[in-house]
Amino acid sequence: MTDPLLYPVSGDSFAQILGDVAQLLEPERRLPDWPFKVPVGNADVCQFSLAIEGPFGSVLQHLVDAHGDARVSFAVLDPTPDYYRESYGSYPGFTLSGPTIARTYWDAVAHEPGDDPTGSAAYTANVVGIVGSSGEWAVWAERSWDIAIVLTQRSGGTWLSAGVDFVSVETALADFTEPDFKVPLSDRERTSFVANMRTRGVLT
């Protein structure tokens, strides 16, 4: 596994992390398109910024405990890996031990390669994918929408009360995506996102 205080410098090492993420997510897709490999699941929504902060480690810990993940893989999908390698000498990803992720997640996300704070995932990541080795859940987080989606195959998990506020799709669109400093979403984007979440993000 990647040292939680060091992003990989080898392209092969990062390719392994990206391979884990790509088993459950579509790295090239962007919202409002459905970014998950599975066609349906139970989708819960929180704010993007919360998904790349320390408290989200507790959410991940509850996901790990519920699904028995030995490890959790995290990859920044935008900016590109080449951007990070050229700018900071390392690639933007890591793999952490599942049983201890609540303690190690923030240090990994906030790691500053070469002591440069602009190289940390928490500072620069625009799109992030997080997956558990069980293959039972995944997280898609996208800064331009200020939204993170946790997709599982069960509803009402303990991760929903692990210290991070999860909200309805309507609240997310109203409160996260529409502040004055953001470019408003088009009607098409909003309609497509809501349709995906209602038809593919709710287990029946």
Residue pairs with C-beta under 8 A, 6 or more apart in sequence:
1 71
1 95
1 96
1 97
2 8
2 13
2 17
2 93
2 94
2 95
2 96
4 94
4 96
4 104
4 107
4 108
4 111
5 107
5 108
5 111
6 90
6 111
6 113
7 84
7 88
7 90
7 91
7 92
7 93
7 94
7 111
7 113
8 14
8 17
8 90
8 91
8 93
8 94
9 89
9 90
9 91
10 91
11 81
11 85
11 91
13 91
14 75
14 81
14 91
14 92
14 93
16 95
17 73
17 74
17 75
17 91
17 93
17 94
17 95
18 27
18 75
18 81
18 93
20 73
20 75
20 95
20 131
20 133
21 27
21 73
21 74
21 75
21 77
21 93
21 129
21 130
21 131
21 138
23 37
23 131
23 135
24 36
24 37
24 38
24 129
24 131
24 135
24 137
24 138
25 35
25 36
25 37
25 129
25 131
25 138
25 140
26 33
26 34
26 35
26 36
26 37
27 75
27 77
27 129
29 35
30 127
30 142
30 144
31 140
31 142
31 144
31 145
31 147
31 189
31 193
32 189
32 190
32 192
32 193
32 196
33 192
33 196
34 196
34 200
35 129
35 140
35 149
36 138
36 140
36 151
38 151
38 153
39 200
40 199
40 200
40 201
40 203
41 151
41 152
41 153
41 200
41 201
41 203
42 151
42 152
42 153
42 154
42 155
42 201
42 202
42 203
43 149
43 150
43 151
43 197
43 200
43 201
43 202
44 149
44 150
44 152
44 159
44 160
44 166
45 147
45 148
45 149
45 150
45 166
45 167
45 168
45 169
45 172
45 197
46 147
46 148
46 150
46 164
46 165
46 166
46 167
47 146
47 147
47 148
47 165
47 172
47 176
48 141
48 142
48 143
48 145
48 146
48 147
48 148
48 176
49 146
50 56
50 148
50 164
50 165
51 128
51 130
51 139
51 141
51 148
51 164
52 109
52 121
52 122
52 125
52 128
52 141
53 106
53 109
53 122
54 105
54 106
54 109
54 110
55 162
55 163
55 164
56 105
56 164
57 101
57 102
57 103
57 104
57 105
57 106
58 102
58 162
58 163
58 164
59 150
59 159
59 162
59 163
59 164
60 72
60 101
60 102
60 105
60 130
60 159
61 101
61 102
61 162
62 157
62 158
62 159
62 162
63 69
63 132
63 137
63 150
63 152
63 157
63 159
64 72
64 98
64 99
64 101
64 132
65 158
66 154
66 157
66 158
66 159
67 132
67 134
67 136
67 137
67 152
68 98
68 134
69 98
69 132
69 133
69 134
69 136
70 97
70 98
70 133
71 95
71 96
71 97
71 98
71 132
71 133
72 95
72 96
72 98
72 101
72 130
72 131
72 132
72 133
73 93
73 94
73 95
73 130
73 131
73 133
74 93
74 94
74 95
74 96
74 108
74 109
74 121
74 128
74 129
74 130
75 92
75 93
75 128
75 129
76 84
76 92
76 93
76 121
76 124
76 125
76 126
76 127
76 128
77 127
77 128
77 129
78 125
78 126
78 127
79 92
79 124
79 125
79 126
81 91
81 92
81 93
84 90
84 91
84 92
84 113
84 119
84 124
85 91
87 119
88 113
88 114
88 116
88 119
89 113
89 114
90 113
90 119
92 121
92 124
92 125
94 108
94 111
96 104
96 105
96 108
97 104
98 132
98 133
108 121
109 120
109 121
109 122
110 120
110 121
110 122
111 120
111 121
112 119
112 120
113 119
113 120
117 123
118 124
121 128
125 141
125 143
126 142
126 143
126 144
127 140
127 141
127 142
127 143
128 139
128 140
128 141
128 142
128 148
129 138
129 139
129 140
129 141
130 138
130 139
130 141
131 137
131 138
131 139
132 138
136 152
136 153
137 150
137 151
137 152
137 153
138 150
138 151
139 148
139 149
139 150
139 151
140 148
140 149
140 151
141 147
141 148
141 149
142 148
145 176
145 177
145 185
146 176
146 177
146 179
146 182
147 172
147 176
147 177
149 201
150 159
150 166
151 201
153 203
154 203
155 203
160 166
167 175
169 193
169 194
169 197
169 198
169 201
170 194
173 185
173 190
173 193
173 194
177 184
177 185
178 184
178 185
185 193
